[in-house]
Amino acid sequence: QVKLAESGGGLVQAGESLRLSCAHTGLPFSLNNMGWFRQAPGKDREFVAAIRRNNVTYVADSVKGRFTIYSDNAKPTIYLQMNSLKPEDTALYYCAVDWGSGTYYYPPSYDFWGQGTQVIVST
């Protein structure tokens, strides 16, 4: 059974850091294309970061230099290290897996999603 379990969200002040985790089990491949997306109230789900099977990573321009995605395949878990958080980073953050080779920033490319973890950044 496929399971993606996000954790690590919370309420922080602007400028602080959080690390989100996505523990994934039951995936059909040992290496997977994984991504982090976020959705703020009243807005579309947007790409945040992705890590591909070959360990190449991508991050959105809006978080470049502040957020880092990395994986620990032994656990297996992917992480999103978020530094210098801003109020505009407030959103529900989702982890997702792409079993194919879709476009990394395009939500419909992803086949399975976690339930999300809430991040709130106060001023």
N, C-alpha and C positions, 0 to 999 in steps of 0.2 A: 504494500500500500504506500503510495507516494504521500509524503508529508513534508511541508515546509513550515518551520516554526520560527517566526521572528521574535526577537526580544531586544531589550536594551533601550527602548524609548523612555521618555519621561519629560519632565518640566525642568528647563534650565534657563539661565539668563543669557542674554546676548553676549557673545564672546567666549562662552564656555564650550565644552566638547562633550560628545556622546559617541559611544561605539555600539552600533547595531549588529546583531548576530542573526544569521539565518541557518539553522540546523536543518539539513535536508537528508531524508531517508527514503528508501524505496525507489530511488531513481534508476532508470534502466541502464545507465552508463556510468562508468566510474568517473568520467570527466564530463562535465556538462557546461553548456552556455547558461550563465546565470546573470540576473540583473536586479537592480534596485530601482523602484519607481516610487513616486509619491503623489498624493492627491490631497489638495487643500479644499476646504468647503467651497462649493460652487465653481470649482475649476476642474478641468480635465486631468486625467492621470498623466504625469509627465516623467520622462526618463531622467534618472539621476546618475546611474553608473552601471557598467556591465563588465563582466569578466568572461572571456571566451575559453574554450577547451584548451587552446594553445597558450593560455595565461596572458593573452593580450588584454589590456584593460582600456576602458573608455569612461570618461566622465562628462557630464553636461557642462556647458560653458558657465552656467550660473553657479556652479559649485567647484569649478576648477581651481586648484590651489588650496582648497579647504577640505575637500572630501577625498578619501582614498578607499578603493575597493580592493580586497585581497581575500585569498582563500586558504583554508587549511584542509586539504583533501583527506588527511588522516582522520579527521573528526567525524564526518565531513561537515564543514561549516564555511559560509562566506561571511565576511564582515564589511561594514561600512563605517570607517572612521570619519567622524564629522567634527571638524575644528572650526573655531571662529564662527559659531552659529549666529544666524541673524533671525529676526522675527519672521522674515519671509520664507524661512526654511520650515516653518510650522506646517505640518501635514501628517497624514497617515502614510507611513512608509511600508511598501510591500516588497517582498522578495518573490522572484519568479524564475522559472526554468524554461529554456527553449530546447526542445529535444531535437530540433532540426538545425538549420543554419540560417535563421531569419535575420532580418535587419535588427541590430542590437538595440536601437533606440525606439523601436516601433512596438507598442504594447501587444498588438495582435500576433506578433511573432512568437509570443510566449505561450506555452501550453498549460502551465499549471502555476497557480498563485497561492501564496500564503494569505493569512487573515489580516496581516498588517500590525504595525506597532506605532503608537501615537508619539509624535515629537511636538512639543510646544516650547517655543522660544519666546521668552518675555523680554521686554525692553528694560 
